Amino acid sequence: RNMSSAGPEGRKKMRECDGLIDSLVYYIQGAIADHEPNDKATENCVCILHNLSYQLEIELPESYAQSIYMQRRNISSNDKTAGCFGTRSRKVKEKQQDTPLPEEKSNPRGVESLWHSTLIRIYLSLIAKSTRNYTQEASLGALQNLTAGTGPMPFAVARTVVQKANGLPSIRTMLHVSHPTVKKTAVSLLRNLSRNTSLQSDIAREVLPDLVLILPESVPGSDIVCETTVSICYTLYNLTQSSSHNARLLLSADGLPKIITISMNDSNMFSKASRAASVLLYSLWAHTDLHSAYKK
């Protein structure tokens, strides 16, 4: 677990180690089958897989990159600089590459397992069944890593999470846990998922009211709450930018007073949250059919 966080070279060596990823997945599958999702070894395995999924899109071996990203040569060079968590490139309009992945192998091996639907379902199962905060956070974080970026793999994983594996109810539950980093990682995952326009109606219907509910009533009181607030605002921005229906849903959930309060904070410490809320307000105002409702 420590070694897996040693940087790009360490991740590369561990991904290439014959049988290592397969063994980790095998162990977790056994723990879930035996109804023991809370043991320490399972936590360690998931944390390793979480670390090995970091920067996966841009660190894939050339052979995988060629087969998965055959059409990537047509993508502008700007897209290649996207960060793992997808949060640092907000100002650049993110292009969506909905190119489907090659047909999944029924028996993936090694690094292929990291983005396979089998492991995605394992993460979602652990999110639902484990009560260990580190296991929950690592499972959410692995999905966050896999859905970051703008290539076909992140968007294919996002579709699996939302539509094929029905993962939103489990993720929604994590929005209401008391552990702040678990909640923050769940929101960051939803932010990544919400970039996919084909999934936005599903996400809004399932979790938009919950996102409004966990927005603080006033200026965030700590760094981690501030970061969570920023991610919530940009998730709501993604969901409402092109949808008047979703903007009305936000309005009916009483989100506007909270967003206005956060946007009016001018403290340097929490300026990111204020700016994110302001961007969201500006976007909401673009729905001219809602102006009378806003004014009320």
SULKA-V30680 format. One record per residue. N is the residue number from 0. SS is DSSP state (hx for helix, st for strand, lp for the rest). PSI is psi as a letter, one per 20 degrees, with the letter a starting at -180 (999 if undefined). OMEGA is omega in whole degrees, -180 to 180 (none if undefined). Layout:
n->{N | N}
ss->{SS | SS}
psi->{PSI | PSI}
omega->{OMEGA | OMEGA}
This chain:
n->{0 | 1 | 2 | 3 | 4 | 5 | 6 | 7 | 8 | 9 | 10 | 11 | 12 | 13 | 14 | 15 | 16 | 17 | 18 | 19 | 20 | 21 | 22 | 23 | 24 | 25 | 26 | 27 | 28 | 29 | 30 | 31 | 32 | 33 | 34 | 35 | 36 | 37 | 38 | 39 | 40 | 41 | 42 | 43 | 44 | 45 | 46 | 47 | 48 | 49 | 50 | 51 | 52 | 53 | 54 | 55 | 56 | 57 | 58 | 59 | 60 | 61 | 62 | 63 | 64 | 65 | 66 | 67 | 68 | 69 | 70 | 71 | 72 | 73 | 74 | 75 | 76 | 77 | 78 | 79 | 80 | 81 | 82 | 83 | 84 | 85 | 86 | 87 | 88 | 89 | 90 | 91 | 92 | 93 | 94 | 95 | 96 | 97 | 98 | 99 | 100 | 101 | 102 | 103 | 104 | 105 | 106 | 107 | 108 | 109 | 110 | 111 | 112 | 113 | 114 | 115 | 116 | 117 | 118 | 119 | 120 | 121 | 122 | 123 | 124 | 125 | 126 | 127 | 128 | 129 | 130 | 131 | 132 | 133 | 134 | 135 | 136 | 137 | 138 | 139 | 140 | 141 | 142 | 143 | 144 | 145 | 146 | 147 | 148 | 149 | 150 | 151 | 152 | 153 | 154 | 155 | 156 | 157 | 158 | 159 | 160 | 161 | 162 | 163 | 164 | 165 | 166 | 167 | 168 | 169 | 170 | 171 | 172 | 173 | 174 | 175 | 176 | 177 | 178 | 179 | 180 | 181 | 182 | 183 | 184 | 185 | 186 | 187 | 188 | 189 | 190 | 191 | 192 | 193 | 194 | 195 | 196 | 197 | 198 | 199 | 200 | 201 | 202 | 203 | 204 | 205 | 206 | 207 | 208 | 209 | 210 | 211 | 212 | 213 | 214 | 215 | 216 | 217 | 218 | 219 | 220 | 221 | 222 | 223 | 224 | 225 | 226 | 227 | 228 | 229 | 230 | 231 | 232 | 233 | 234 | 235 | 236 | 237 | 238 | 239 | 240 | 241 | 242 | 243 | 244 | 245 | 246 | 247 | 248 | 249 | 250 | 251 | 252 | 253 | 254 | 255 | 256 | 257 | 258 | 259 | 260 | 261 | 262 | 263 | 264 | 265 | 266 | 267 | 268 | 269 | 270 | 271 | 272 | 273 | 274 | 275 | 276 | 277 | 278 | 279 | 280 | 281 | 282 | 283 | 284 | 285 | 286 | 287 | 288 | 289 | 290 | 291 | 292 | 293 | 294 | 295}
ss->{lp | lp | hx | hx | hx | lp | lp | hx | hx | hx | hx | hx | hx | hx | hx | hx | lp | lp | lp | hx | hx | hx | hx | hx | hx | hx | hx | hx | hx | hx | hx | hx | hx | lp | lp | lp | lp | lp | lp | hx | hx | hx | hx | hx | hx | hx | hx | hx | hx | hx | hx | hx | lp | lp | lp | hx | hx | hx | hx | lp | lp | hx | hx | hx | hx | hx | hx | hx | lp | hx | hx | hx | hx | hx | lp | lp | hx | hx | hx | hx | hx | lp | lp | lp | lp | lp | lp | lp | lp | lp | lp | lp | lp | lp | lp | lp | lp | lp | lp | lp | lp | lp | lp | lp | lp | lp | lp | lp | lp | hx | hx | hx | hx | hx | hx | lp | hx | hx | hx | hx | hx | hx | hx | hx | hx | hx | hx | hx | hx | lp | lp | lp | hx | hx | hx | hx | hx | hx | hx | hx | hx | hx | hx | hx | hx | hx | lp | lp | lp | lp | lp | hx | hx | hx | hx | hx | hx | hx | hx | hx | hx | hx | hx | hx | lp | lp | lp | hx | hx | hx | hx | hx | hx | hx | lp | lp | lp | lp | lp | hx | hx | hx | hx | hx | hx | hx | hx | hx | hx | hx | hx | hx | hx | lp | lp | lp | hx | hx | hx | hx | hx | hx | hx | hx | hx | hx | hx | hx | hx | hx | hx | hx | hx | hx | lp | lp | lp | lp | lp | lp | lp | lp | hx | hx | hx | hx | hx | hx | hx | hx | hx | hx | hx | hx | hx | hx | hx | hx | hx | hx | lp | lp | lp | hx | hx | hx | hx | hx | hx | hx | hx | hx | lp | lp | hx | hx | hx | hx | hx | hx | hx | hx | hx | lp | lp | lp | lp | hx | hx | hx | hx | hx | hx | hx | hx | hx | hx | hx | hx | hx | hx | hx | hx | hx | hx | lp | lp | hx | hx | hx | hx | hx | hx | hx | hx | lp}
psi->{g | g | h | i | k | j | a | g | g | g | g | g | g | h | h | i | o | p | i | g | g | g | g | g | g | g | g | g | g | g | g | g | h | j | l | m | i | j | q | h | h | g | g | g | g | h | h | g | h | g | h | i | i | p | k | g | h | i | j | q | q | h | h | h | h | g | h | h | l | h | j | h | i | i | q | q | h | h | h | i | j | p | r | h | i | j | i | i | k | h | h | p | p | p | q | p | n | k | p | q | q | q | p | q | q | h | m | q | q | c | h | h | h | h | j | q | h | g | h | g | h | g | g | h | g | h | h | h | h | q | j | p | g | h | g | g | g | h | g | g | h | g | h | g | g | h | j | q | a | j | a | h | g | h | h | g | g | g | h | g | g | g | h | h | j | l | i | g | h | g | g | g | h | i | i | j | q | h | o | h | h | g | g | g | h | g | g | h | g | h | g | g | h | i | i | o | h | i | i | h | h | g | g | g | h | g | i | g | h | h | g | g | h | i | p | q | h | a | p | q | i | r | g | h | h | g | g | g | g | g | h | g | g | h | g | h | g | g | h | i | g | j | o | h | g | h | h | h | g | g | g | h | j | k | h | g | g | g | g | g | g | h | h | i | p | j | p | h | h | k | h | g | g | g | g | g | h | g | g | g | g | g | g | h | h | i | n | h | i | j | g | h | g | g | h | 999}
omega->{177 | -178 | -177 | 177 | -174 | 178 | -174 | -178 | 178 | 178 | -179 | -179 | -178 | 177 | -177 | -177 | -174 | 175 | -175 | -179 | 179 | -179 | 179 | 180 | 180 | -179 | -178 | 178 | 179 | 180 | 179 | 180 | 180 | -180 | 178 | -177 | -173 | -178 | -174 | -179 | 177 | 177 | -180 | 180 | -178 | 179 | 176 | -180 | 175 | -179 | -179 | 177 | 180 | 180 | -173 | -176 | -176 | 180 | -179 | 174 | -175 | -177 | 178 | -179 | -179 | -177 | -177 | -174 | -180 | -177 | -175 | -179 | 179 | -179 | -179 | -178 | 179 | -175 | -175 | -177 | -178 | 180 | -177 | -175 | 173 | -174 | -174 | -175 | -176 | -174 | 177 | 180 | -174 | 177 | 179 | 178 | -177 | 176 | -178 | 173 | 171 | -178 | -176 | 174 | -180 | 179 | -178 | 178 | 173 | -174 | 178 | -178 | -172 | 179 | -177 | -178 | 178 | -179 | 176 | 179 | 177 | 178 | -179 | 177 | 179 | 177 | -177 | -169 | -177 | 175 | 177 | -177 | -179 | 178 | 177 | -177 | -180 | 179 | 176 | -178 | 177 | 178 | 176 | 177 | -175 | -179 | 176 | 179 | -172 | 180 | -179 | -178 | 180 | -178 | 174 | 177 | 179 | 179 | 178 | -179 | -171 | -169 | -175 | -175 | 178 | -174 | -174 | 179 | 179 | 179 | 179 | 179 | -179 | 177 | -173 | 177 | -177 | -177 | -171 | -178 | 175 | 179 | -180 | -179 | 177 | 179 | 179 | 176 | 179 | 177 | 177 | -179 | -174 | 177 | -178 | -173 | -178 | -178 | -169 | -180 | 177 | -177 | -180 | -179 | -174 | -169 | -177 | 178 | 179 | 178 | 178 | -177 | -177 | 171 | 178 | 180 | -178 | -177 | -180 | -173 | 179 | -178 | -176 | 176 | 177 | 179 | 178 | 180 | 177 | -179 | 177 | -178 | -179 | 173 | 178 | 176 | 179 | -175 | -173 | -173 | -176 | -175 | 175 | 179 | 180 | 176 | 177 | 177 | 177 | 180 | -179 | 177 | 179 | 180 | -173 | 180 | 179 | -177 | 179 | -179 | -180 | -177 | -176 | 178 | -179 | 178 | 179 | -176 | -176 | -176 | 180 | 179 | 179 | -179 | 180 | 178 | 179 | 177 | 179 | 179 | -180 | 179 | 180 | -179 | 180 | 177 | -173 | 180 | -179 | -175 | -179 | 178 | 177 | -176 | 176 | none}
